[in-house]
Amino acid sequence: MTAEHWDVVVIGAGPAGLAAALHLQAHGVEVKVLEARSRVG
């Protein structure tokens, strides 16, 4: 089993969560987005 590392975990893949993830990633932050449903939004 390999460990994974993220700087930030965003909970929710709605508009705000995705915007935050994109902004952070654009600044070199390792981001993981988690969503409860099988689709975003």
N, C-alpha and C positions, 0 to 999 in steps of 0.2 A: 504494500500500500504506500503510495506517495503522498506527501503532504502538499497542499496548495497554499499559496500566500496571496493575500490581497491587502492593499492599503485601506480600502473602504469597501463595505458591503452596503448596497442600496437595496432597501426593502420596498418592493413595489415597482412594477414596470409601466406605471401610468405616465402621463405627459411630464409631470414634475420629476419623477424618478429617472426617466430616460434622459431628460435635459440635464439633470445633475450628473448622471454618469458620463454623458458625452463631454460636458464641461471639464470634469475631473480628468477624464482620459486624455483630453486635448492638452492638459497640463502635466502629463506624464505620470498620473496616478493609476495604479493597478486597481481596477474596479470589478466587482462581481455584482450582478443584478439578480435578485431573487423575486419570483412572482408565484403566487399561490395557484393561479390558473394556468391553463396550457396555452394561453394567448396573452399578448400584451394589451395594456389599455384599461 
